[in-house]
Every structure is written in structure tokens, then in C-alpha cells.
């Protein structure tokens, strides 16, 4: 199995560097990276979590959290806890925050849900 570096490189390179994210993918990056899980789930719907997290994994931006199997795992863990951002995911999230995209996609998704 390839690691996140291989997945990120394979997804973003070819003839040019390209990384595309849907609104749900960008807002899930924010939710996993410290945002509010319940807020994400309420405006996107829990049904979109699996395809969205799988898309982030294919891009090398998120990975399964190995601490999931720890004995001290919180009993009321949300699905967000089972995943974590890779170093590439953390940098992409910082870029989204720096440019204001993370805030905009979260705001737009919240408006759509209302």
C-alpha cells in the first residue's frame, strides 16, 4: 500500500501540478483540522462523509488515525476522530485558511443547509 506522499504526488502531478477540491472536501479538511464536526455534519449531511473522506485519502490529504485502536479511545468518538490530516493535508488546510477559502466554503455550506 502506498503512503500519503505517493498518493499526493500521484494525484497532483502529471504535466502540471493540479489539486482540486470540492466544497465538501475543503470543509471536511477544515472540520478534521480543528473545525467543528457537528457543524460539518449538519450542513453537508452525514451521508456524504464516506465519499468525501475517501476522496481526501486518494489525494493524500487525510489518513486513518492509528490511535483508533488505542485502549483510551473516547467512548463517544465522532467519525472525525477516526481520521487525521497528513502533513500535506495540514499544509493545504493552511493555504485554504490563508486565502480565506476555508471560511468561505464553510459559510456557503451553512447557508445552503439553512
FIGU-497702 format. One record per residue: residue in one letter; x, y, z of N, C-alpha, C in turn. Coordinates in pm, whole numbers, padded with zeros to 5 digits, always signed. Last residue first. Example, Ala and Ser with C-alpha at 12.3 -4.5 7.8 and 13.67 -1.06 7.14 Angstrom:
BEGIN
S+01285-00225+00708+01367-00106+00714+01290+00003+00787 A+01319-00569+00780+01230-00450+00780+01320-00330+00780 
//
This chain:
BEGIN
X-02936+02597+00545-03040+02671+00619-03168+02689+00540 X-02754+02482+00377-02827+02394+00467-02944+02464+00535 X-02646+02706+00256-02720+02610+00173-02806+02520+00261 X-02511+02823+00471-02623+02893+00409-02709+02797+00329 X-02311+02631+00510-02405+02658+00619-02529+02729+00565 X-02170+02653+00272-02235+02526+00304-02340+02545+00414 X-02072+02915+00300-02163+02882+00190-02240+02754+00222 X-01902+02884+00525-02013+02978+00529-02117+02945+00420 X-01716+02698+00427-01795+02666+00546-01919+02756+00554 X-01607+02840+00217-01679+02716+00188-01764+02674+00307 X-01492+03063+00355-01599+03082+00257-01677+02953+00232 X-01294+02948+00516-01404+03020+00579-01521+03037+00483 X-01127+02842+00318-01185+02755+00421-01305+02822+00486 X-01044+03071+00174-01132+02972+00111-01199+02883+00215 X-00859+03244+00273-00998+03267+00310-01095+03166+00251 X-00594+03198+00239-00663+03264+00129-00810+03293+00159 X-00535+03066+00478-00463+03188+00443-00538+03268+00336 X-00695+02836+00458-00721+02936+00563-00658+03070+00527 X-00574+02705+00244-00716+02739+00236-00753+02845+00340 X-00318+02673+00355-00335+02754+00234-00481+02797+00219 X-00384+02500+00565-00328+02632+00596-00339+02725+00476 X-00469+02279+00413-00563+02349+00500-00512+02488+00536 X-00225+02210+00297-00334+02254+00211-00438+02329+00293 X-00087+02135+00531-00040+02250+00452-00149+02302+00358 X-00238+01915+00612-00223+02030+00702-00178+02154+00626 X-00204+01746+00394-00337+01796+00427-00331+01917+00518 X+00068+01687+00423+00022+01759+00304-00115+01820+00328 X+00060+01546+00670+00133+01674+00660+00091+01755+00535 X-00288+01447+00694-00147+01417+00669-00072+01550+00671 X-00536+01460+00945-00475+01518+00827-00331+01469+00815 X-00720+01168+01046-00636+01284+01075-00580+01336+00944 X-00999+00979+01174-00913+01026+01066-00829+01143+01114 X-01164+00932+01382-01102+00815+01320-01005+00853+01209 X-01287+01167+01452-01175+01122+01534-01100+01005+01471 X-01506+01190+01284-01389+01275+01259-01266+01223+01333 X-01705+01034+01399-01629+00979+01286-01503+01059+01255 X-01657+01078+01757-01725+01110+01632-01645+01049+01518 X-01670+00879+02050-01591+00933+01939-01679+00963+01818 X-01740+00815+02317-01834+00886+02228-01761+00952+02111 X-01516+00704+02437-01633+00619+02413-01730+00684+02315 X-01186+00766+02321-01310+00817+02382-01430+00732+02342 X-00936+00523+02377-01019+00593+02279-01147+00642+02346 X-00749+00381+02520-00804+00503+02581-00889+00585+02484 X-00655+00179+02360-00745+00144+02470-00813+00267+02530 X-00652+00239+02009-00596+00259+02143-00700+00227+02250 X-00737+00235+01754-00734+00107+01824-00678+00119+01965 X-00702+00493+01670-00838+00440+01678-00842+00313+01762 X-00452+00577+01620-00492+00577+01761-00633+00522+01780 X-00421+00597+01347-00383+00471+01411-00422+00463+01558 X-00659+00730+01140-00586+00760+01264-00550+00629+01334 X-00623+00736+00791-00685+00673+00906-00598+00700+01028 X-00573+01060+00639-00543+00918+00658-00614+00867+00782 X-00566+01312+00386-00616+01259+00514-00582+01111+00518 X-00441+01365+00147-00461+01477+00240-00510+01432+00377 X-00418+01205-00075-00308+01206+00020-00319+01316+00124 X-00629+01170-00240-00543+01285-00269-00424+01294-00174 X-00756+00960-00118-00697+00939-00252-00602+01051-00289 X-00848+01095+00113-00745+00993+00125-00677+00968-00010 X-01046+01258+00001-00930+01321+00065-00816+01221+00082 X-01220+01056-00084-01160+01146-00183-01037+01216-00125 X-01294+00951+00162-01221+00866+00067-01154+00952-00040 X-01438+01163+00266-01311+01126+00331-01229+01037+00238 X-01654+01161+00081-01570+01280+00096-01436+01244+00160 X-01781+00913+00108-01720+00950-00020-01624+01069-00009 X-01841+00941+00397-01756+00834+00343-01699+00872+00206 X-02013+01175+00422-01884+01163+00489-01793+01060+00421 X-02266+01205+00326-02157+01238+00233-02019+01218+00295 X-02439+01147+00532-02430+01053+00420-02317+01083+00324 X-02452+01361+00701-02361+01252+00736-02343+01153+00622 X-02452+01683+00567-02522+01555+00580-02422+01445+00606 X-02365+01938+00566-02337+01856+00448-02415+01726+00451 X-02445+02059+00803-02468+02130+00676-02434+02049+00553 X-02392+01870+01003-02527+01927+00992-02548+01997+00858 X-02122+01809+00979-02221+01704+00957-02361+01762+00936 X-02006+02057+01049-01986+01998+00916-02096+01897+00886 X-02094+02083+01315-02128+02184+01215-02114+02130+01074 X-01973+01862+01428-02119+01868+01423-02166+01972+01322 X-01697+01936+01404-01751+01820+01334-01903+01831+01321 X-01537+02235+01360-01644+02172+01435-01707+02060+01354 X-01180+02219+01304-01312+02281+01299-01414+02200+01376 X-00950+02080+01295-00976+02159+01414-01109+02229+01414 X-00926+01927+01067-00811+02005+01111-00838+02095+01230 X-01178+01835+01014-01081+01741+01070-00962+01817+01129 X-01290+02073+00910-01350+02006+01026-01251+01911+01093 X-01124+02128+00688-01134+02224+00799-01188+02156+00925 X-01184+01903+00534-01045+01930+00574-01044+02023+00695 X-01453+01955+00494-01416+01842+00578-01270+01853+00621 X-01435+02174+00321-01493+02196+00453-01465+02078+00547 X-01316+02052+00098-01247+02163+00166-01304+02184+00306 X-01517+01865+00035-01382+01820+00069-01306+01929+00144 X-01737+02030-00025-01745+01936+00088-01606+01889+00131 X-01635+02162-00253-01670+02240-00133-01676+02149-00010 X-01361+01968-00386-01500+02014-00384-01522+02097-00258 X-01044+02044-00516-01123+02000-00402-01265+02052-00418 X-00753+01970-00702-00889+02024-00698-00964+01961-00582 X-00442+02041-00799-00514+01988-00684-00651+02052-00683 X-00173+02000-01009-00315+02031-01003-00376+01964-00881 X+00110+02069-01194+00059+02047-01059-00087+02089-01056 X+00137+01901-01512+00134+02022-01429+00082+01984-01291 X+00148+01654-01611+00215+01757-01689+00223+01889-01612 X+00154+01543-01308+00137+01487-01441+00218+01581-01528 X+00047+01550-00971+00144+01574-01078+00110+01494-01203 X-00147+01488-00778-00124+01628-00815-00030+01650-00932 X-00163+01211-00737-00283+01287-00767-00251+01425-00825 X+00100+01130-00686+00028+01072-00800-00093+01157-00838 X+00149+01281-00452+00228+01301-00573+00157+01249-00697 X-00042+01172-00275-00044+01314-00307+00031+01340-00438 X+00041+00900-00270-00093+00936-00314-00101+01082-00354 X+00302+00922-00168+00280+00865-00302+00143+00906-00355 X+00239+01028+00084+00327+01102-00008+00306+01054-00152 X+00084+00833+00211+00021+00959+00171+00106+01038+00073 X+00193+00517+00067+00167+00609+00178+00111+00740+00123 X+00051+00220-00079+00131+00342-00086+00098+00433+00032 X+00084-00118+00000+00000+00000+00000+00089+00124+00000 
//
